[in-house]
Amino acid sequence: MRLNIKNQFLINYIVMFFISTMIAIFAFILMDFASDVVAKTLLKNQYTAETLMQEDYRSIDTERVVSLGGGVQVVNSSYEIVLSEGVNSFKSNRLTASEFTDFLTSTNSKGVPYSYSVEYNENNGFWLIVTFPTSIRIDFSVVRNKEIPSQDMKNVATVIIATVLFYLILLTLSTIIYSKITSLSIVNPLKKLYSSVKSLREGDYSARVDLGLQNEFGEFEEIFNEMAQRIESEISLRKEAEKHRKQLILDISHDLKNPLASIMGYSELCTGKADLDKEELNKYLRVIYENSRRANNLITDLFQLSKLESSEFRLRKENVELCEYIREVMGEYIPMLEDAGFSYNFDIPEEEISVLLDKNSMNRVFQNLITNAIQYNPKGTKIYLHVLQENSKIMIIFKDNGIGIPREISKNIFQPFLRVDTSRNSETGGTGLGLAIAEKIILAHEGEIELITDIDQGCHFIIKLPKN
Ligand code: ADP
């Protein structure tokens, strides 16, 4: 169940309300228990009419009651007060029957300032009345006789104060403990979030939070982790791009350094030596030309690659009948293949397959695949090209049975400047950018290119393009 903070607070307050009610009930039970204990200590219960009763009222011991602030009266059967010591709540010594009946009735009333104990002596026909002023008494009404202080006051006050104090202490403690426990549900997730945000700020992009909560904090956790994940991948992409950029600059400078150094060296030779014969001069000039061509090829390829990578680059696509287009392109390379001593087999269907293509860019892809095959493979290598349809895609398979590319390099072969063998390349004058350019062109056509290869089994390129 999803529990949001609002509901959580409501539950907390309901629980606190329940706890306080329980404490209040407990305090009342305690008070009841205490009042039972106190009742035993009250003077009125120690000196009752029953315990003081004597057959002859004259022998009743009134001294102790009077000394404790109470009073003793004896009323005979004619309602005359025949004995009166200490506190006396009767107004006259002679009562009427109704006055005495009213008095007897009032002795059990609550809220009166005296407590009475009455006992009737049947044998001698008189009533013994023991009176104690009520110091303080709780009968759900508090009664206090201010005029006559009593020893009971101290006991009862102690019990009441102790009970109230106990109640307050219990309530305060439970409020503090409960508030601490409930605040943990807010403080703990906040602490975890805070430490993760801090780690992130300090550059630890792997920082994540795990709160295991279903409330708003749970949602916050999701957003935070998603944000941290994004930052982490952005940063690693940026680092990767930076590494890539540095490597590219290194590769470019390295690849330009050799031809330029050679051009400089041979130009110096040509200009410095006045006695150079024509044959020697021609040899030097050929070297200068070859190196200029290499540097120029590199700069042209770099320019094309950066153009393809720029966000402004747009293909000039047109609706092209693919089979016819490939036949035309391959036809142009047949003399080149024959000169190189290559055999070929083109399996191009007769049917019409229309594709949206930028012919100029696509020419560059085929040019690169064919010139690579010729450059890197020996005479007698066979080239095979096959066009087929697969669902909504067109597949162009370009294969040779030459020396191939090792598997460990093949997965990165479309990266700029990656070459199988650099020494082999320096002879062929390859820039190491041809396949990178080819891949960018195919991707711009919303297609894909992959290399399936094994050394000694030749190269096997598969180009997939969407059908129009
Ligand atoms: P380059 O300009 O060096 O040819 P590419 O990106 O076109 O650059 O090719 C990268 C590397 O892949 C080449 O240097 C070469 O080592 C290898 N290669 C490409 N095509 C073939 C192939 N058909 N047969 C053998 N090796 C190849």
Residues whose N, C-alpha, C, O or C-beta is under 5 A from the ligand:
A	BS01	ADP	N372 A373 Y376 G402 G404 I413 L418 R419 V420 D421 N425 G430 T431 G432 L433 G434 L435 A436 C459
